[in-house]
Amino acid sequence: MSLEHDAIVAHEYGDSGVLFDFIDNDYDRRWAQSQSIGSALRQSPPAGFQDLVASYQNLFVSFDPRLTSHSAI
């Protein structure tokens, strides 16, 4: 399942991950979105959060599926 919201597309990635794609023609905006959301998740992680990898246009978030769900992330 993929959810599209403005310039962000979220993809379920297995049973315990979400991959966010940042869609924008501007490289700097894609990078800034990925980094700022990644930083916010690190500072205030939701229940079940395990780890994340923020790249220049993607953000991968892993979580414990016993504690939360794709849609909650």
matplotlib code that plots the C-alpha trace (Angstrom):
import matplotlib.pyplot as plt

x = [0.0, 1.3, 0.0, 0.6, 0.5, 1.7, 5.3, 5.7, 4.9, 4.9, 5.4, 5.0, 8.3, 7.9, 6.1, 8.2, 9.2, 8.0, 9.9, 9.1, 9.9, 10.2, 9.1, 10.3, 12.2, 14.6, 17.4, 17.9, 14.2, 14.1, 17.2, 15.9, 12.6, 14.2, 16.7, 14.2, 11.7, 14.4, 15.7, 12.2, 11.6, 14.9, 14.1, 10.6, 10.2, 6.8, 5.9, 7.6, 10.2, 13.5, 15.7, 15.8, 18.0, 17.6, 19.1, 18.9, 15.4, 14.2, 13.6, 13.4, 11.8, 11.9, 9.5, 8.4, 5.1, 4.0, 3.9, 2.7, 1.7, 2.7, -0.1, 0.9, 4.4]
y = [0.0, 3.5, 6.7, 10.0, 13.3, 16.5, 15.8, 12.7, 9.2, 6.5, 2.8, -0.1, -1.9, -5.4, -5.9, -3.5, -0.6, 2.5, 4.1, 7.7, 9.2, 13.0, 14.3, 17.7, 19.1, 20.9, 18.6, 20.9, 20.7, 16.9, 16.6, 19.2, 17.3, 14.0, 15.3, 17.4, 14.7, 12.2, 14.6, 15.1, 11.4, 10.9, 13.7, 12.5, 8.9, 7.4, 4.2, 1.2, 3.2, 1.3, 3.1, 5.3, 6.1, 9.5, 10.0, 12.8, 12.0, 9.1, 8.3, 4.7, 4.1, 0.7, -0.2, -3.0, -4.3, -5.6, -2.0, 0.1, -0.1, 1.3, 3.9, 5.0, 5.7]
z = [0.0, -0.8, 0.6, -1.2, 0.6, -1.1, -2.0, 0.2, -0.8, 2.0, 1.1, 3.5, 3.5, 4.8, 8.1, 10.1, 8.0, 6.1, 3.2, 2.6, -0.8, -1.0, -4.4, -5.5, -8.4, -6.0, -4.6, -1.5, -0.5, -0.8, 1.3, 3.9, 4.2, 4.7, 7.3, 9.2, 9.6, 10.5, 13.1, 14.6, 14.8, 16.6, 19.1, 19.8, 18.6, 18.4, 20.3, 18.6, 16.8, 16.3, 13.8, 10.7, 7.7, 6.1, 2.7, 0.2, -1.0, 1.1, 4.7, 6.0, 9.4, 11.1, 13.9, 16.2, 14.6, 18.0, 19.3, 16.4, 12.7, 9.3, 9.4, 12.9, 11.8]

ax = plt.figure().add_subplot(projection="3d")
ax.plot(x, y, z, "-o")
ax.set_aspect("equal")
plt.show()
